[in-house]
Amino acid sequence: MLRLITRCAAVLCVLLYATSCGYGNSTSPSLNLYMADAPIDGANGINITLTELDVTGDAGTLYFPFPGPVTFNFYQLQGGLSQFLISQPLPTGHYTSITLYFEAAPGTLDSSITLIGNGNVYPLVIPAGAPTKFTVPVNFIVFRNISANYTVDMDLRRSIFQDPNNPGQYILQPSLRAINNAEAGSLTGMVANTRVTSGCFPAIYVYSGKVTPTDENINAPAGTVQPISSALVGINSTTAQYNFTVGWLPPGLYTAAFTCQAAQDDPTTANNISFTSVTTATVNAGQTTFVSLN
């Protein structure tokens, strides 16, 4: 009953792309949440639908259903871009997790992927019986007059793969991380034109710390080196150089690695991906760090 009361109150007071219920009141601390993504090869449209979220902290778990399903085209949120999701008043206190609820039922186009090669739209589904809510850890405190601003970044390269039992649909298994916007930095740079050879599917993989790069593998053993994010590499029509940007990175040391074999990286298994240029760089809060991969 308590959860039902909380849900009903939230339905009346949720803010989604608009201001209502006193959200403009500076004395009410809020969580302001944004969505972003690390992109995937071979698609030019990825529509994913969310229905609600919950936030867990000192006050327990608070549930916030949306007035209706909200669909994002995550393909448009790469390169450090983000899109506003919700601003929700929260009681003062310490919060430790955010959970997002996805709508991607089999047999529907609640969520979908559009492929570059044929332009066809395919269902993007969470298999029957699999969890439809996914939790990301956070660590923030809200005070009177002080709100929390967070971005949830979904790594599409790790989150989407073709259904091995049905090639006419794709599986959605969201891989999420969250960062305080005030702490976020970005990594941007250039890849030497000579690296992008014929038949290349270029991408940058970014890893926390100084490491030897590996492919994406959601089934890798615990402790295995895995990318924290990635970026597509595109030609700049003005400079005729290949550029990339990886956003929403916490401060720290990172390894950036370039590969021409991104399209061969199946996230469900280990692949022998070749990284032909690797460098390290330090990212600082609120700043953009430039690197060159020659």
C-alpha positions, 0 to 999 in steps of 0.5 A: 500500500505504501508503494501504491501511495508513493506511486500515485503521488509521483504520477501527479507530480512528475516533471517530464520535459516541463515544469509543474508541481513547484519544481521551479521552487529553489527551496525544494532539492531535486534530482535532475536526470539526463540520458546519454549513450556510448554508440554502436556500429551499424545502426542509425536509429535506436529507440528505447522506451522508459516507463518509470524510475526509482531512487533509493536512499535514506528514505527508502525507495521512492518510485516515480512513474512517468505520465506515459512511456518516454522514448529516446533515440539514443543514436542522437545522444553520442559524442558527449550529448545528453537529453533531459529525462526528469526533475524530481523533488527528493527529501534531503538525505543520502542516495545510493542508486537509481533504477530505470524501468524499460519497455521492450516486450517481445512481439512489439516495437516498444523499443527498436533498432534501425540498421544502416545497411538495409534501413529496416526496423527491428524489434529491440526486446527484453526476453520474457522472464528477464528483468525489465528494470536495471539499477545503477549505483550513485552517491549523492546527498541532497540538501535544502537549496542544493539539488543533484544533477546526474547523467545516466550513460548507456553503453549501446555497444554492450547493451544490444546484440542480435538474438541468436535464436531469432535473427529478426530481432535484437536483445536489449540488456542495458549496461548503465553507469551514472555520473555527477554532471559537476564531476564529468569531463570528456575526451576528444581527439583525432585519429590519423587518416592513415589509420582509417584504411579501406574496409575499416569500421573505426571506433575508440574504446576508452578504459579506466587507468593505464591498461592493455585494451580488450574487446567488449565482452559482457560475459568476461570474468570478474576483474577482466579489463573492459571498456568504460565507454566508446565512441564512433570515429567520423570524418570532419568535413571542414578539416578532412580529419577523423575525430571522436568525442567520449563524454561523461567520464569521471576524473582520472587516468584513461587509456584510449584505443583505436580499432578498425574492427569495431563491427566484428566485436560481438559483446556476448563473447571474446573476440580477437579485436586488433587495436592499432593505436593506443594512448593515455590521458588524464580527464579533469572535471568540467574539462575536455582533454585532447588526444591524438592517435597516430 
